[in-house]
Amino acid sequence: CDDLSGPSLPFLWLNMVANGTTNSSNTPFGHGTQVVGVCSQDHFGWLDADKRFEVSSIGVYEILLNASITSTASQTVVLDLDLGGVTVYSTDVQIHTLTDPNFVTLLWVGLIRPTQYVHINRNAGSNLTFDKNSSLLVRRLA
């Protein structure tokens, strides 16, 4: 991410520049496309190959995913937030249409340690896609 370090609280903002991979397996945010953004580089690390981020300091963080998901079938999609490989938050989203994108939000606030990498995944389903301009915002609150 481009560095915007400054006097404000540390933050990370990421955006998908194209539609992600369409598949029927568990898939992280940003898979299959380039992810660009801005952040406090001295505080966050985005590992593009793994589609995950890390923090440099223990703290309380807010994570907000605003995403558009398309599918080839009506179904329930599960969004998971994983810290260090352990799911700490999960939410179900019902996809009702096959033609229009479905807008979803995941919001979580909690403690993150520097040893915990963070993934946001969507579950296996029938040909699901995270769409272009889906975004992720992470802010340190304390």
N, C-alpha and C positions, 0 to 999 in steps of 0.2 A: 504494500500500500504506500501511497505517497505520504510523506511526513508532514503532519500539521501539529507537531508538538508545540505547546505553549502554556500559558498560565491556567487554562481550564482543566477540569478533571479529565483524565485519560479516556479516550474513546476509540472505537473502531467502527467504520462503516464500509460495507462491501456490497457490490452490485454485480449481478450476472449480465454479461454483455450480449448473450444469445441464449436460446433455449438450451437446457441441459439435455443429458442423455435420456431418451425414452426407453424404459425397460420395465421389467416385472420383478426386480429384485430390490433389496434395501439399497438406497442411494443417498449419499450426502449432498447437502446444499452445494451447488456449484459444479457438480460432477458433469463432465462432458463439455464444459465451456470455460472461457476465461472469466476470472473474477477480478474486478478492479475496485479500488477504493482509496480512502484516506484514513489515517490513524495517527495516534501518538506512537511513533516508531520505537521510542525508548520503553514502551510499556506493553505493546502487543506484537506478536509474531504470527503471520498467516503462512501456513505451510500449504502451498497450492497443490502440490502433488498428492497430499493426503486430504485436502479440502477440510482443514481444521485450523483452529487458532489456539495460541497459548498466551498466558499473561506472565509478566515478570514479577508481579507483586501480589501477595495474598490480599484479598479484599472482598467486599460485597459488590456484585456486578448485576446490572440489568441487561438481559438479552432479549432483543425484539426481532423476530423474523416476520417480514411482510412478504408474502410469496403469492405467486399465481401458479396454479397447478392445472394441467389439462390431462385428460384421460380418455381412453377408448371405451370406457364402461362406467356406469353409475356404481359407486362403491364407497366404502369407508376407508379413508386414508389415516394412518397413524403417524404423527410427527413425534420424534423422540429427540430429547436433548441429553447427550451423553457427556459425562465428565470422567476422563481417564478410563473410558471403556465401560462405565457403569451408567445406566439410564437413571437420571434423577428427575426427569419430568417427561410426561407423555400426554398427548391430547389426540382425540379422534375428530376427524373432519369428514362430513358426508359430502361426497361429490354427486351432484344431482343431474348434471348435464354432460353430454358428450361433445358439444360443439363450442360452448363458451368457456373461458377460463374461470376457475374457482379461486377466489381470493381468500387466503388463510393467514391467520396471525398466531404466532406463538410468543408468549411473554412469560419470562421467568426472572426471578430475583433470588440470588443466593451467594454463598461463599464459594470462591474459586481460589485454588492454590496454584503456584507456578508449576507444580509437578503434574497438573491435570490438564490434558489437552481437551478441547471442546469440539464436538461434532454435532451437527443438526442433521438428522436423517429422516427420510420418509420411508415407510414400510413397503414391502413387496405388495404389488397390486397388479391390476391389468393395465400395462403400458402407461405408466404415469410419467409426467414430465414437470420439473421445475421450469417455469417459463422465464424468458428474457425480462430483465429489470426486477426480478425478485431480489430483495435486499435484506441485509443483516446489519443491525446496529447493536453495539455493545458499549455500555458506559460503566465506568467505575463510580459507585455511589459513596463508598466509604472504605 
